């Protein structure tokens, strides 16, 4: 459901749906514990994460909730902070149900598409770091337990500034004089170098003023049957999706 900070009717809908409220007190350490507990029950995912720390990502606000940095196996910590010449750093939203597959197989071209004139564009869509805050409004936040914490994952990517095959690397979008440009890269050129998780408590959403402008989409619990297995083919994923079924890890 959609949640807007300080909007009473959204919180009433959250309660009516039976979503967890947890305790009114919230600490960054508790948010960290929630994510670590989730990892401990998923050895396939845990083996792909080398370190979890509390840290604010570049270009992201820390007004509400806390940020967790997940360093990934196979990506040296020092190199994940660097952006090589000719490459660019970008961010993409995700959900917990697909994290294992993405880290195990890399990002893949899905069903999302856009058009530029008469040209259809498909690939890996992401946002420049200075616009990454926009991701928080459509990342799927998930309650991983009954503590009342909602967690939303954002992937940090690296891709070429100029595509080696001459494919388009961006789509200009403007709305009300704001820059909503999207970046575009491809399976064969894009790598995930880090995962950031935004953890906030439902009590914070209730207490925040409406003018805070924070909104999100959230689910009251994680459904393990919807977590996507790395080995499932794209055709099978499409069939399961159309049938409304999940794919257990």
trRosetta pair geometry for C-beta under 8 A, 3 or more apart (Angstrom, degrees):
i j d omega theta_ij theta_ji phi_ij phi_ji
1 10 7.4 164 134 -155 115 84
1 13 6.0 -157 173 125 158 125
1 14 6.9 -157 71 -84 139 69
1 17 6.8 -161 -17 -33 143 161
1 217 7.2 -178 90 -151 22 66
1 218 6.5 -28 59 63 67 74
1 219 7.8 123 8 -93 65 44
2 10 6.8 -87 105 -125 70 119
2 215 6.7 1 -175 -177 94 108
2 216 7.6 166 -152 90 54 35
2 217 5.8 -38 -96 -99 58 70
3 7 7.6 178 -171 52 51 110
3 10 4.9 130 -132 165 56 132
3 11 7.7 74 -141 -71 99 58
3 14 6.7 42 -100 -67 115 125
3 141 7.9 -62 35 53 128 136
3 205 5.8 -10 159 -168 126 150
3 215 6.7 170 90 -154 51 61
3 216 5.4 -13 61 63 97 80
3 217 7.4 151 16 -106 80 20
3 218 5.3 2 -1 13 128 120
4 7 4.0 45 79 0 104 133
4 10 5.3 160 34 -25 75 159
4 210 7.2 34 140 -137 108 80
4 214 7.5 147 -157 91 52 53
4 215 4.5 -17 -104 -105 73 96
5 64 7.0 -106 -100 -97 143 167
5 204 7.9 -45 -126 132 105 73
5 205 5.3 -121 -110 -150 65 64
5 208 3.8 -43 -174 89 119 128
5 209 7.2 32 131 74 109 31
5 210 6.6 168 99 -113 75 36
5 212 4.7 -49 98 66 149 125
5 213 7.4 2 42 51 122 19
5 214 4.2 58 -21 62 131 95
5 215 6.9 -113 -2 -70 77 51
6 205 7.7 -128 -27 168 44 55
6 206 7.5 93 -93 -175 37 25
6 207 7.7 -43 -86 111 76 17
6 208 5.1 -104 -43 94 93 68
6 209 5.2 26 -80 -179 154 19
6 210 3.8 -128 97 -62 132 60
6 211 7.8 -11 46 10 161 47
6 212 6.6 135 -10 19 124 108
7 10 4.3 63 91 6 107 114
7 11 7.1 164 90 -11 58 85
7 210 6.2 88 -64 -111 70 103
8 11 5.8 -62 -154 38 36 108
8 12 6.3 36 151 -21 70 106
9 12 5.4 -49 -145 36 37 116
9 13 6.4 41 153 -21 65 101
10 13 5.7 -53 -152 34 32 111
10 14 6.5 38 147 -24 64 103
10 205 7.9 -93 107 152 123 122
11 14 5.3 -46 -149 30 37 118
11 15 6.6 36 153 -16 65 101
11 202 7.6 128 -128 174 93 101
11 205 7.1 166 -85 112 102 104
11 206 5.2 76 -107 -102 148 93
12 15 5.8 -53 -150 37 33 109
12 16 6.2 33 151 -20 66 109
13 16 5.5 -54 -143 39 32 113
13 17 6.3 32 156 -21 65 107
14 17 6.0 -61 -153 35 25 109
14 19 4.8 -71 -175 53 77 131
14 202 6.6 172 156 -152 154 132
14 218 7.9 12 -112 83 113 127
14 220 7.2 153 -157 -89 76 107
15 18 7.9 48 174 -65 34 22
15 19 7.2 -85 -80 49 24 83
15 21 7.0 23 -102 -65 86 119
17 220 5.7 -167 118 -40 117 147
18 220 6.6 99 91 157 66 163
19 143 6.5 149 -167 -8 94 152
19 202 7.5 150 123 -94 113 154
19 218 7.7 77 -151 121 154 113
19 220 3.0 -123 -109 -117 91 117
19 221 7.4 -159 -127 -30 71 77
20 143 5.3 158 36 -176 114 152
20 145 7.4 -2 0 118 176 47
20 146 4.2 -169 -118 -148 141 59
20 147 6.8 56 139 44 142 26
20 148 5.2 -129 126 -75 95 54
20 202 7.4 172 99 -4 66 143
20 220 6.5 140 4 -171 70 87
20 221 7.3 94 -14 -73 106 87
21 148 5.2 2 155 -99 25 116
21 202 5.9 -104 -132 77 52 138
21 203 7.5 81 -175 -59 79 85
22 146 6.4 158 -78 142 79 57
22 147 4.3 45 -113 165 133 37
22 148 2.4 -112 21 -8 120 111
22 149 6.8 49 -32 -21 166 63
22 201 6.6 -106 73 -150 137 104
22 202 6.9 135 31 31 104 106
22 203 7.4 -101 77 -23 99 107
23 26 7.7 169 90 -63 82 62
23 147 7.5 -37 18 -163 82 68
23 148 6.8 -149 33 16 42 140
23 203 7.9 -41 114 -31 42 145
24 203 4.8 135 -144 -119 58 152
25 203 7.8 1 -23 63 12 164
26 30 6.4 -126 -155 63 55 133
26 31 7.2 48 -177 -47 96 99
26 148 7.6 -109 -86 97 109 116
26 149 7.4 135 -134 -87 113 89
26 200 7.7 42 171 -167 157 49
26 201 3.6 -130 -93 -11 146 150
26 203 6.0 -176 -26 56 121 118
26 204 6.2 -66 41 -40 158 106
27 30 4.7 97 58 3 83 101
27 31 7.2 -146 96 -2 47 84
28 31 5.5 -53 -152 37 39 114
28 32 6.3 42 150 -21 68 103
28 54 5.3 65 163 -131 129 146
28 66 4.2 128 -117 -95 94 163
28 199 7.8 117 -138 78 60 120
29 32 5.5 -51 -150 35 34 114
29 33 6.4 39 149 -24 64 102
30 33 5.4 -47 -148 31 36 115
30 34 6.7 42 152 -24 64 99
30 147 6.7 -173 166 179 111 142
30 149 7.1 -171 126 -59 96 134
31 34 5.7 -48 -153 27 34 114
31 35 6.9 26 154 -11 64 103
31 65 7.4 121 -108 -164 157 82
31 66 5.1 154 64 53 157 123
31 68 7.1 -156 129 -45 105 117
31 149 5.5 161 -112 -135 73 142
31 151 7.6 144 -163 -88 93 102
31 199 3.5 135 -166 119 122 142
31 200 7.6 11 -107 -67 136 23
31 201 7.6 -112 -76 -50 102 86
32 35 6.1 -60 -154 39 34 105
32 36 6.2 30 153 -17 69 111
32 52 6.9 145 -154 133 95 116
32 54 6.0 -70 -71 -62 126 102
32 66 7.8 -57 -45 108 82 142
32 68 6.2 146 -104 -99 74 124
32 199 7.6 -163 -54 35 42 163
33 36 5.7 -59 -144 41 31 110
33 37 6.2 34 156 -23 66 106
34 37 5.9 -55 -151 32 26 111
34 38 6.7 28 151 -19 61 104
34 144 5.4 128 169 63 100 123
34 145 6.0 -141 -139 23 94 113
34 147 5.6 -122 -91 42 121 148
34 149 4.8 -131 -31 63 173 150
34 151 6.8 -171 113 -46 124 131
34 199 6.7 148 61 -142 127 137
35 38 5.6 -51 -152 33 35 114
35 39 6.5 35 151 -17 66 104
35 52 6.6 -175 110 -164 123 148
35 68 5.7 -148 25 62 168 174
35 144 7.1 122 -91 20 46 166
35 151 6.2 143 -82 -123 97 156
35 197 5.8 127 -110 97 144 159
35 199 6.6 -103 -40 -71 115 137
36 39 5.6 -53 -149 37 35 112
36 40 6.3 41 152 -29 66 103
36 52 6.4 -171 -82 70 89 156
37 40 5.6 -49 -147 27 33 115
37 41 7.1 22 158 -11 62 103
37 144 7.3 142 80 129 100 125
37 145 6.7 2 95 -39 140 140
38 41 6.5 -68 -161 37 30 102
38 42 6.8 -4 154 7 65 118
38 96 7.5 -69 180 -150 146 138
38 144 4.6 -59 -74 -167 127 142
38 145 7.7 -137 -66 -33 89 97
38 151 7.9 -123 -10 49 158 160
38 222 7.8 85 -128 9 120 164
39 42 6.0 -84 -148 52 34 95
39 45 6.1 -122 -132 101 72 108
39 46 4.6 112 172 -91 92 91
39 49 6.4 -71 -137 48 138 146
39 52 7.4 -150 -14 -43 160 148
40 46 6.7 74 -93 -84 28 144
42 45 4.1 17 123 27 120 112
42 46 5.9 146 89 -23 68 89
42 100 6.9 -119 175 -77 129 125
42 249 6.7 4 -135 117 101 162
43 46 5.3 -55 -132 41 34 115
43 47 6.1 40 166 -27 67 102
44 47 6.4 -51 -151 26 23 109
44 48 7.5 13 150 -11 53 109
44 100 5.5 46 111 -146 114 125
44 104 7.4 -18 168 -67 106 132
44 230 7.6 -151 170 -8 135 122
44 249 6.3 -152 40 179 141 120
45 48 5.9 -69 -164 36 39 109
45 49 6.8 19 149 -10 72 111
45 99 6.2 48 -129 108 126 109
45 100 4.8 -86 -77 -91 94 91
45 103 7.0 99 -134 46 70 143
46 49 6.0 -70 -151 41 37 103
47 73 6.9 -17 145 -23 61 155
48 72 6.1 -13 159 -151 81 85
48 73 5.1 -114 -150 22 43 113
48 100 7.7 149 18 -132 145 60
48 103 4.5 101 155 144 156 138
48 104 6.9 -101 -77 -68 148 69
49 52 6.5 26 161 -55 128 94
49 70 5.1 -55 -134 -169 117 106
49 71 7.0 108 -163 73 67 51
49 72 6.3 -49 -106 -107 51 53
49 73 7.0 -65 -34 -23 11 88
49 195 7.7 -65 -104 42 107 124
50 71 5.0 -58 63 101 96 100
50 72 6.7 74 6 157 95 6
50 73 5.4 132 -47 -74 101 64
50 77 7.8 -118 89 -62 134 100
51 69 7.9 1 108 106 91 90
51 70 7.5 164 84 -152 51 42
51 71 4.3 17 51 38 95 118
51 77 7.3 10 31 -91 140 125
52 68 5.8 1 -171 180 95 113
52 69 7.1 161 -152 80 46 52
52 70 5.5 -8 -102 -101 80 71
52 71 7.8 -143 -67 20 37 74
53 68 7.0 158 80 -156 32 66
53 69 5.1 -15 62 56 85 101
53 71 7.9 33 7 -14 102 103
54 66 6.1 -32 -145 173 105 124
54 67 7.1 114 -161 79 59 57
54 68 6.1 -44 -99 -102 51 66
54 69 7.7 129 -141 12 4 85
55 67 6.2 -70 84 100 46 102
55 68 7.4 74 32 -143 70 25
55 69 4.3 -13 50 -12 119 125
56 60 6.3 -155 -179 77 81 100
56 62 4.9 -53 -115 -68 131 127
56 67 5.2 110 -110 40 45 135
57 60 4.5 52 70 12 93 130
57 67 5.7 -131 -8 177 84 155
57 69 7.0 144 -74 -88 85 98
57 132 7.8 -81 115 111 130 149
57 154 7.6 -103 8 81 168 130
57 156 7.5 -165 -144 -69 134 126
57 196 4.8 -23 -52 -109 139 154
58 129 6.1 -7 107 -170 104 134
59 129 4.3 135 15 160 163 93
59 130 5.6 -113 -143 -92 133 40
59 132 5.6 90 110 36 120 117
59 133 7.2 -126 146 -37 83 91
60 67 6.6 102 101 -79 143 151
60 132 6.4 -62 -76 98 88 115
60 133 6.1 154 -124 -85 61 82
60 196 7.6 176 -23 156 163 159
61 133 6.2 49 2 -117 98 128
62 65 8.0 -122 -157 77 58 62
62 66 7.6 28 -151 -117 97 45
62 67 6.9 -89 -106 -7 94 111
63 212 6.8 176 134 -157 135 107
63 214 7.5 -159 88 -56 117 130
64 200 5.6 29 144 -121 89 142
64 204 5.6 141 -163 156 97 127
64 205 7.8 85 -179 -79 139 57
64 208 5.9 -4 -103 -90 135 142
64 212 6.7 71 -44 174 134 142
64 214 5.6 -46 32 -55 152 170
65 198 5.6 65 119 177 144 87
65 199 5.7 177 -171 90 108 41
65 200 2.8 -73 -86 -76 117 97
65 201 7.4 167 -102 5 80 58
65 204 6.3 164 -61 91 70 164
66 198 7.6 162 84 -154 36 52
66 199 5.3 -19 64 64 85 93
66 200 7.3 154 16 -78 58 62
67 196 5.8 -17 -167 -171 106 106
67 197 7.1 146 -159 76 55 46
67 198 5.7 -27 -101 -100 72 63
67 199 7.6 165 -94 20 21 76
68 196 7.0 149 77 -162 51 54
68 197 4.4 -14 58 60 104 98
68 198 8.0 -162 20 -71 76 20
68 199 6.2 43 -13 -9 111 116
69 194 6.7 -25 -163 -175 87 121
69 195 8.0 138 -164 83 43 52
69 196 6.0 -22 -103 -107 58 74
70 194 6.7 148 76 -171 63 68
70 195 4.1 -16 62 69 119 97
70 196 7.2 -162 19 -79 82 25
70 197 6.6 58 -20 -12 113 105
71 75 7.0 -147 -174 82 76 103
71 77 5.5 -14 -140 -100 145 90
71 80 6.7 179 -133 30 88 163
71 194 6.5 -32 -107 -120 48 90
72 75 4.7 44 75 26 94 122
72 80 7.6 134 36 -97 90 146
72 103 6.6 -152 -139 -139 124 114
72 192 6.9 78 -20 117 172 95
72 193 7.0 -167 36 180 125 29
72 194 6.3 -152 -6 -100 106 40
72 195 6.7 95 -60 -3 110 93
75 79 6.8 -133 -178 78 69 102
75 80 4.9 68 152 -73 113 114
75 193 5.2 157 -153 -149 148 65
75 194 7.1 -141 112 -61 154 66
76 79 4.3 68 71 15 103 107
76 80 6.8 -169 86 -19 50 85
77 80 5.9 -56 -150 25 29 113
77 81 7.5 24 155 -17 59 101
78 81 6.4 -60 -167 28 36 108
78 82 7.3 26 145 -17 65 111
79 82 5.4 -60 -155 33 47 114
79 193 7.9 -121 113 -149 81 123
80 156 7.8 89 180 96 100 131
80 193 4.4 163 -137 166 90 108
80 194 5.3 108 177 -52 131 109
83 87 5.5 -148 -175 92 77 100
83 88 6.6 30 -167 -129 129 23
83 89 4.9 -87 -92 -37 131 104
83 158 6.8 -174 -125 -120 77 106
84 87 4.6 60 62 16 81 125
84 158 7.8 61 23 -166 92 134
86 160 6.1 -22 152 -142 88 82
86 161 5.7 -127 -168 21 44 106
86 162 7.2 -64 -158 29 87 90
87 158 5.2 8 176 -173 128 100
87 159 6.8 150 -155 79 81 21
87 160 6.0 -63 -106 -101 60 41
87 161 6.6 -158 -117 -25 8 83
88 128 7.8 -52 167 -116 123 82
88 158 7.3 157 75 -149 37 56
88 159 6.2 -29 58 67 84 70
88 160 7.4 45 12 151 88 14
88 161 5.0 104 -31 -80 112 78
88 183 7.4 -135 105 -149 137 154
89 129 5.8 22 105 -47 107 117
89 156 6.7 -14 -166 -173 97 96
89 157 7.2 145 -158 78 48 54
89 158 6.3 -27 -98 -96 58 69
90 126 3.8 96 136 126 127 131
90 127 6.1 157 -167 73 95 30
90 128 6.0 -57 -113 -95 87 33
90 129 7.0 -126 -114 -45 38 64
90 132 7.8 168 -170 -82 53 104
90 156 7.8 157 84 -157 35 52
90 157 5.0 -24 68 63 83 105
90 158 8.0 153 24 -90 75 24
90 159 6.7 -24 20 24 120 108
90 183 5.1 -114 -113 61 154 148
90 185 7.6 169 39 -9 144 126
91 126 6.0 155 71 -169 27 102
91 127 5.6 -32 64 62 83 85
91 129 6.5 96 -13 -100 110 55
91 132 4.0 51 43 -123 145 118
91 135 6.0 -97 122 -29 115 153
91 154 5.4 9 -175 171 114 112
91 155 6.7 153 -156 79 60 49
91 156 5.7 -29 -100 -102 78 57
91 157 6.9 174 -90 14 24 88
91 196 7.9 -27 -135 30 121 125
92 107 7.5 58 68 -109 161 147
92 124 7.0 -67 -78 174 157 92
92 125 6.8 124 -120 94 112 59
92 126 4.3 -73 -64 -106 95 89
92 127 7.3 146 -83 13 51 74
92 135 7.3 162 -165 -117 18 137
92 154 7.1 159 78 -162 35 68
92 155 4.9 -19 63 60 89 102
92 157 6.0 43 -2 -22 109 127
93 135 4.2 174 -58 -167 105 105
93 136 8.0 -177 -97 -67 123 25
93 138 6.0 153 62 91 169 80
93 139 3.8 -138 -151 -86 119 83
93 140 7.7 120 158 4 113 63
93 152 7.4 -27 -149 170 99 107
93 153 7.5 120 -163 92 56 60
93 154 5.7 -40 -102 -108 54 76
93 155 7.7 176 -97 16 5 81
94 98 6.0 -125 -171 71 103 108
94 99 6.3 106 136 -80 138 76
94 102 6.6 -65 -131 -16 146 162
94 139 7.0 8 43 -138 37 94
94 140 7.9 -72 125 36 35 91
94 153 4.7 -41 70 95 102 108
94 154 6.9 163 17 -104 85 24
94 155 5.5 66 -23 -23 126 107
94 195 8.0 -55 39 -135 141 106
95 98 5.9 72 65 17 79 97
95 99 7.8 -123 98 -37 39 85
95 139 7.2 164 -76 -174 66 67
95 140 3.8 6 -101 56 113 124
95 142 6.8 98 -164 -36 86 122
95 152 8.0 -45 -109 -141 57 68
95 153 6.9 152 -114 41 11 105
96 99 5.7 -33 -148 -8 43 119
96 140 7.7 -111 8 96 73 105
96 142 5.0 -81 9 33 128 154
96 144 7.2 159 -101 -89 170 99
96 151 7.2 64 -60 93 124 107
96 153 6.3 129 -73 -8 62 126
96 222 5.8 -51 87 -118 141 125
96 227 7.5 -51 127 -104 79 98
97 222 7.5 178 -68 -153 80 92
97 223 7.7 4 -93 64 119 79
97 226 4.9 -44 -129 120 136 95
97 227 4.9 -141 -146 -102 66 51
97 228 5.9 78 150 -9 83 88
97 246 8.0 -108 -152 -141 125 108
98 101 5.3 -60 -164 46 67 112
98 102 5.6 67 140 -27 90 105
98 227 7.9 -167 -61 -150 32 58
98 228 5.1 16 -107 30 66 128
99 102 5.8 -59 -145 37 30 109
99 103 6.2 19 164 -12 67 109
99 153 6.1 29 -85 72 120 178
99 195 7.1 57 -143 -129 115 155
100 103 6.3 -63 -148 41 25 102
100 104 6.0 15 160 -12 64 117
100 227 6.7 51 20 175 126 109
100 228 7.1 -177 63 75 96 69
100 229 7.6 -32 101 -125 127 31
100 230 6.1 -105 133 -49 90 96
100 249 6.0 67 46 -117 168 127
101 104 5.9 -65 -141 44 26 105
101 105 5.7 -24 177 24 67 115
101 228 4.6 -33 -27 103 141 109
101 229 6.9 79 -80 109 103 17
101 230 4.7 173 -116 -95 62 60
101 232 7.7 -51 -108 42 130 97
102 105 7.0 -78 -128 56 16 77
102 106 6.9 -23 -170 167 55 9
102 107 5.9 18 -146 -81 96 62
102 155 7.0 -97 150 -88 150 149
102 192 6.5 81 151 -39 104 160
103 192 6.7 -101 -103 82 62 146
103 195 7.7 -48 -77 -43 116 134
104 230 3.8 -41 87 -113 146 146
105 108 6.7 -10 120 -39 115 115
105 230 5.3 163 -30 -157 109 95
106 187 6.7 100 122 -159 121 81
106 190 7.4 135 -179 90 106 85
106 191 7.2 -60 -130 -118 108 54
106 192 6.9 -176 -132 1 60 103
107 124 5.0 69 128 -114 138 128
107 155 7.6 149 -70 121 121 162
107 157 7.5 -13 -12 -108 149 126
107 187 6.6 -148 95 -112 72 66
107 190 5.5 -42 54 103 125 129
107 192 6.5 127 -30 -47 100 107
108 187 5.7 25 -122 -104 50 120
108 234 7.1 -138 143 -86 148 120
109 122 5.6 71 -166 149 122 101
109 123 5.7 -53 -106 -120 106 30
109 124 6.9 -96 -86 -52 65 66
109 186 7.2 -12 -63 -145 113 68
109 187 5.8 -82 -23 -41 89 110
112 122 7.2 145 90 -133 57 76
112 125 6.0 -80 115 1 140 133
113 120 5.7 -4 -180 -174 126 98
113 121 6.4 152 -163 77 71 52
113 122 4.7 -33 -105 -83 91 89
114 120 7.7 152 83 -158 35 54
114 121 4.8 -20 67 61 83 108
114 125 7.7 101 -12 -94 122 131
114 171 5.5 15 106 -119 150 170
114 182 7.3 139 -18 61 163 145
115 118 7.3 -24 -172 -141 113 14
115 119 6.6 149 -158 77 67 45
115 120 5.6 -38 -99 -100 79 53
115 121 6.7 170 -98 10 23 86
116 119 5.0 -22 66 65 84 102
116 121 5.7 54 -5 -31 104 125
116 168 6.8 170 22 -136 159 171
116 171 5.8 -134 -74 -122 113 95
119 168 7.7 122 122 -20 142 145
121 168 6.1 -65 -117 69 122 135
121 171 6.2 -174 64 -70 165 126
121 184 6.1 -67 174 -116 125 159
123 167 7.4 130 -73 147 149 139
123 184 4.9 85 68 -173 132 94
123 185 6.1 -173 151 83 125 27
123 186 4.8 -68 -143 -89 115 67
123 187 7.7 -135 -150 -22 74 67
124 157 7.3 169 144 -140 134 162
124 159 7.3 -180 79 -76 129 149
124 184 7.0 132 68 -160 54 50
124 185 4.7 -32 64 72 110 79
124 186 6.3 -174 8 -86 98 15
124 187 6.9 140 -38 -64 114 49
124 190 4.8 -34 48 -21 163 170
125 182 5.4 -16 -159 177 100 127
125 183 7.3 134 -160 75 49 53
125 184 6.2 -21 -100 -99 59 69
126 157 5.5 -100 -100 36 164 141
126 159 7.7 151 32 9 142 135
126 182 7.2 132 64 -169 30 78
126 183 4.9 -34 73 69 81 104
126 184 7.8 167 26 -80 74 25
126 185 6.9 -4 15 14 119 105
127 131 4.5 -114 176 94 116 102
127 132 5.3 161 94 -88 115 53
127 134 6.1 -173 -126 55 168 113
127 135 6.2 -152 27 -52 137 101
127 181 8.0 126 -135 91 73 64
127 182 6.5 -60 -87 -123 68 61
127 183 6.5 156 -104 14 17 97
128 131 5.1 67 61 23 82 101
128 132 7.3 -114 98 -42 39 79
128 181 7.1 27 -3 85 116 106
128 183 6.2 114 -53 -33 71 125
129 132 5.3 -25 -149 -18 38 121
131 134 5.3 -11 168 4 81 120
131 179 6.8 -110 -85 106 131 95
131 180 7.3 145 -160 -129 142 39
131 181 7.3 173 -11 57 167 75
132 135 5.5 -25 -175 2 61 118
132 154 7.0 90 -178 -177 111 146
133 136 6.1 -31 -175 6 54 114
134 137 6.2 -48 -175 21 53 111
134 180 7.2 139 -130 -129 167 82
135 138 6.8 -88 -163 52 44 79
135 139 5.4 51 153 -41 86 107
135 154 5.5 95 117 -114 149 120
136 139 5.9 -38 -124 20 32 114
136 152 6.9 110 -134 97 67 153
136 154 8.0 -44 -73 -63 67 131
136 198 6.7 7 -116 24 105 171
136 214 7.2 -51 130 -148 132 86
136 216 6.2 -64 162 -91 77 98
137 215 5.4 37 -128 80 88 92
137 216 6.5 -125 -127 -94 34 48
137 217 7.9 66 163 -12 45 85
138 217 6.3 27 -140 6 43 121
139 152 4.1 96 121 -178 126 122
139 153 6.9 -169 -166 60 125 44
139 154 6.2 -66 -94 -71 147 84
139 198 7.5 102 86 35 153 122
139 216 7.0 -36 66 -145 80 100
139 217 7.4 -177 83 49 37 91
140 152 6.7 169 83 -124 32 92
140 217 5.6 -48 -110 97 59 106
140 218 7.3 135 -170 -107 57 31
140 219 6.5 15 180 -7 104 106
141 150 4.0 40 159 165 122 112
141 151 6.3 151 -155 67 75 23
141 152 4.1 -53 -89 -62 75 102
141 198 7.6 -66 -104 85 104 100
141 200 7.9 -40 -144 46 143 95
141 216 5.0 34 -7 154 130 135
141 217 6.7 159 20 86 82 48
141 218 4.0 -32 76 -103 103 86
141 219 7.4 177 89 21 55 62
142 150 6.7 142 61 -154 19 69
142 151 5.9 -37 62 61 74 79
142 152 7.4 132 9 -82 69 55
142 218 7.1 179 -74 -156 28 70
142 219 5.3 -6 -112 58 72 98
142 221 7.6 26 -171 165 85 15
142 222 5.0 61 172 -75 129 89
143 146 7.4 54 160 -96 122 31
143 147 7.8 -177 -162 50 93 67
143 148 7.2 -34 -129 -128 118 14
143 149 6.7 132 -131 77 70 51
143 150 5.7 -46 -71 -94 69 65
143 151 7.8 125 -99 12 25 80
143 218 7.3 63 -30 175 86 108
143 219 7.0 -127 17 99 81 60
143 220 5.5 -16 25 -176 132 36
143 221 5.4 -46 76 -87 103 44
143 222 7.1 -143 79 -22 52 75
144 149 7.0 -25 32 86 92 102
144 151 5.9 4 -22 21 114 129
144 222 5.6 19 -116 -13 53 130
145 149 7.5 30 50 45 83 99
147 201 7.9 -84 131 -117 88 96
148 201 5.2 38 120 -156 103 87
148 202 4.7 -104 -172 22 92 103
148 203 6.4 37 154 -17 141 90
149 199 5.5 -2 -173 -170 118 98
149 200 7.1 154 -150 82 70 23
149 201 5.5 -47 -94 -93 62 66
149 202 7.8 -127 -81 -15 17 76
150 199 7.4 162 81 -149 43 50
150 200 5.8 -20 59 67 90 75
150 201 7.5 144 13 -116 76 16
150 202 6.4 94 -21 -64 108 77
150 205 7.8 29 19 -32 136 134
150 216 7.3 136 132 106 145 149
150 218 5.0 -40 -140 -131 140 130
151 197 5.3 1 -172 180 106 111
151 198 6.9 158 -153 80 52 49
151 199 4.8 -12 -101 -99 86 78
152 197 6.9 155 75 -157 37 62
152 198 4.8 -13 58 56 92 101
152 216 6.7 -120 -55 -153 151 134
153 195 5.8 -19 -160 -172 108 107
153 196 7.1 143 -156 80 55 48
153 197 5.2 -28 -96 -99 68 78
153 198 7.9 -164 -75 18 22 72
154 195 7.4 148 77 -162 43 59
154 196 4.7 -19 65 66 95 100
154 197 7.6 177 21 -83 70 31
154 198 7.0 47 -6 -16 110 102
155 192 5.2 -55 -170 -132 118 110
155 194 7.6 151 -160 85 52 50
155 195 5.7 -29 -105 -107 64 72
155 196 7.8 -168 -79 24 17 74
156 192 7.2 104 71 -160 52 64
156 193 5.5 -64 102 64 98 88
156 194 4.2 4 46 61 124 95
156 195 7.2 -149 13 -77 83 24
156 196 6.5 75 -33 -14 104 102
157 185 7.2 -177 149 41 139 147
157 190 5.6 -18 -166 -165 123 100
157 191 6.8 145 -155 76 69 42
157 192 6.0 -44 -99 -100 70 53
157 193 7.0 134 -128 9 19 88
158 190 7.3 155 78 -152 47 53
158 191 5.2 -13 56 60 95 93
158 193 5.5 57 -15 -27 109 126
159 169 7.7 175 125 -145 120 108
159 183 7.5 154 63 147 134 123
159 185 3.5 -68 -153 -109 160 156
159 186 7.9 124 -145 27 127 54
159 189 5.3 72 -148 126 89 98
159 190 4.6 -18 -86 -99 110 76
159 191 7.6 168 -71 20 63 63
160 163 5.9 134 81 -95 121 37
160 164 6.4 96 25 -31 173 81
160 169 7.4 -101 94 -110 77 140
160 185 7.2 137 39 -126 67 111
160 189 5.5 -68 7 -174 102 127
161 169 7.0 98 174 148 34 165
162 169 6.8 -118 -117 -19 29 152
163 166 6.1 -96 88 13 100 6
163 167 4.3 -70 116 52 164 79
163 168 7.4 19 3 51 141 12
163 169 5.3 -176 -31 -63 100 104
163 185 7.4 174 -92 -129 102 64
163 186 7.0 69 -133 4 123 118
163 189 6.5 -108 -131 -44 80 172
164 189 7.0 176 13 -97 101 125
167 184 7.7 -109 134 119 103 114
167 186 6.4 55 75 -38 156 135
168 171 7.3 63 146 -64 130 74
168 184 5.8 28 110 71 85 140
169 183 6.5 -13 160 -161 73 79
169 184 5.5 -164 -155 67 28 79
169 185 6.6 29 -137 -80 82 65
170 181 6.1 7 -175 177 114 109
170 182 6.7 164 -155 90 64 50
170 183 5.2 -35 -100 -116 83 53
170 184 5.8 -164 -72 16 25 89
171 181 6.8 169 84 -157 51 66
171 182 4.8 -1 54 59 101 95
171 184 6.3 74 -18 -31 93 120
172 181 5.3 -29 -120 -108 48 97
173 179 7.9 103 79 -172 65 45
173 180 4.2 -62 101 87 107 96
173 181 5.7 165 33 -90 75 36
173 182 6.2 37 4 -6 126 89
174 177 6.9 7 -178 -109 107 20
174 178 6.9 152 -158 68 62 44
174 179 6.7 -30 -106 -104 73 43
174 180 6.6 164 -99 27 20 90
175 178 5.5 -27 72 55 71 96
175 180 5.4 23 13 -7 105 137
185 189 5.3 -124 -176 88 102 109
185 190 4.4 122 116 -71 127 112
186 189 5.0 61 59 24 84 103
186 190 6.4 173 69 -13 30 103
187 190 6.6 -64 -121 36 17 102
192 195 7.2 22 171 -61 118 83
200 204 5.1 -98 -179 63 101 140
200 205 6.8 103 130 -46 121 89
201 204 4.8 104 63 -4 78 99
201 205 7.6 -143 102 -1 49 82
202 205 5.4 -48 -156 33 45 115
202 206 6.5 47 146 -21 69 101
203 206 5.5 -51 -150 34 37 113
203 207 6.1 25 156 -13 69 111
204 207 5.9 -62 -140 43 30 103
204 208 6.0 40 160 -37 67 105
205 208 6.0 -45 -141 19 26 114
205 214 7.5 -122 -119 100 78 118
208 212 4.5 -44 168 3 113 158
208 214 6.3 -20 134 40 160 123
209 212 5.2 130 68 -29 71 92
219 222 7.3 104 98 -81 120 43
219 223 7.9 -73 152 -10 143 94
222 227 7.8 35 172 -59 107 105
223 226 4.5 59 89 5 105 112
223 227 7.9 -168 97 -26 60 75
223 246 6.6 -146 124 -74 110 152
224 227 5.6 -33 -160 1 49 117
224 246 7.8 114 112 140 42 157
224 248 6.5 38 139 -129 89 85
224 249 7.1 -89 -172 19 89 99
225 245 7.8 -83 153 -177 110 65
225 246 3.7 126 137 57 73 146
225 247 7.8 105 172 23 56 19
225 248 5.6 -37 -125 -76 55 88
226 246 3.8 -101 -84 -114 42 121
226 247 7.5 37 -157 29 27 61
227 246 6.9 44 25 180 44 119
227 247 7.1 -109 89 80 46 68
227 248 6.8 47 60 -139 91 36
227 249 4.7 -31 108 -33 126 105
228 232 6.4 -111 -172 43 81 133
228 237 6.7 27 -140 -117 120 117
228 247 5.3 43 -124 69 51 121
228 249 7.8 37 74 -75 22 82
229 232 4.6 101 69 -21 94 104
229 247 5.1 -110 5 144 93 108
229 248 7.0 27 -52 87 111 37
229 249 5.7 161 -89 -112 75 46
232 236 5.0 -120 -175 87 90 124
232 237 5.5 110 127 -60 116 88
232 240 7.7 -22 -177 -1 144 143
232 247 5.2 -12 -59 -173 162 153
233 236 4.5 93 58 8 83 103
233 237 6.9 -143 97 -7 44 86
234 237 5.5 -51 -147 35 34 115
234 238 6.4 37 153 -21 65 103
235 238 5.7 -53 -152 34 31 112
235 239 6.5 31 150 -19 64 105
236 239 5.5 -52 -148 36 36 112
236 240 6.3 34 154 -18 67 105
236 247 7.7 99 130 -102 106 138
237 240 5.8 -54 -145 38 30 109
237 241 6.2 32 155 -22 64 108
237 247 7.0 -59 -106 -24 73 154
238 241 5.7 -55 -147 35 29 113
238 242 6.4 25 157 -16 64 107
239 242 6.0 -58 -148 38 29 107
239 243 6.2 16 156 -10 64 113
240 243 5.8 -65 -145 45 29 105
240 245 4.6 -94 -158 75 82 93
240 246 6.9 55 169 -155 126 4
240 247 5.6 27 176 -53 174 104
241 244 7.6 37 179 -69 30 29
241 245 8.0 -93 -59 50 19 61
